[in-house]
Amino acid sequence: MDVRDGAREAIDAYIAGDMNATRGADPREVVAGRAAGYGWERNAHRNCAPLTSTATFSAGSLLSSAHDLTLWDAALRDDSLLPRARREEMWTGATLADGPTARRPDGYGWGVHPDYLGRRLVEHSGGTGGFSSHLARFLDDDLSVIVVANLRAAEAREIARKVAGLIVPALKPPPPAPVEDKEPGVVVLVAEVLRAVADGSLGPERFTPDLWASIFPDRVREGAGALTPLGALESVTLTAVGQATDGAGQRSYRYRAAFVGGDILVMLRLDPDGRIAGLQLAPG
């Protein structure tokens, strides 16, 4: 984008004048309310190493807040920073020399989706050690959703899209398409574990010792509190499978479990002996 028309100066002035929590992410500076970043390691949440302002450059070099990002989003709704023509240019997929658009069109850093569930969506994600963020603008619905999380694996983009679906039902993301299930025994294992969590009969025999020590009793009790109100389990469907990145020989799976009262997502890791080495449940 050509910023010689004064846009850069306007943006700098806006940040300096209104976005009071936004600054360079210098780890040495004392910042009230600064969030600590967490990662998932060895079946537990652990503190991530602090970011250094010289190592991150554009990826993670800014410190901000949900409030400031809301101000930034509001400023992009009128001509106070950029004229309408510039904003439309920013939210239009770039044209490539050898084709009409990129595989996932980008417009000056924004991911551009001209037909997301029949609507225009522009979005941008951020993620670095211990943090995940996403800003999604549904242009046809005059709706923006901003997610900031101090957990790298928080899947901020998926959270933003699901929140949008709660506000505008037509934006509710479709469930993941099922994939061919070549290990039906794992589906049986998942169903047995979910039922055991819900009825309080879960035992250590299906888990690696390390994982069981990290989830019993507190996280098992939390799981029961989440699953019991959903009622009976109706089905378990495989939506993704692959190799886990943090364990030799481990396999990773993602399932959608349908209960009478709603769906949940199940993220599972199995060790080479078929024991559960990782288990996470999330709203579906």
GISULQUI-V20849 format. One record per helix or strand of 2 or more residues. SS is the DSSP state (helix for helix, strand for strand). FROM is the first residue (numbers start at 1). TO is the last residue. If there is no record, write none. Layout:
ss=SS from=FROM to=TO
ss=SS from=FROM to=TO
This chain:
ss=helix from=7 to=17
ss=strand from=23 to=24
ss=strand from=38 to=41
ss=strand from=44 to=47
ss=helix from=53 to=56
ss=strand from=62 to=63
ss=helix from=66 to=75
ss=helix from=84 to=90
ss=strand from=106 to=107
ss=strand from=110 to=116
ss=strand from=119 to=128
ss=strand from=131 to=138
ss=helix from=139 to=141
ss=strand from=143 to=149
ss=helix from=156 to=167
ss=helix from=169 to=171
ss=helix from=184 to=199
ss=helix from=204 to=206
ss=helix from=209 to=215
ss=helix from=218 to=230
ss=strand from=233 to=243
ss=strand from=251 to=259
ss=strand from=262 to=270
ss=strand from=276 to=283
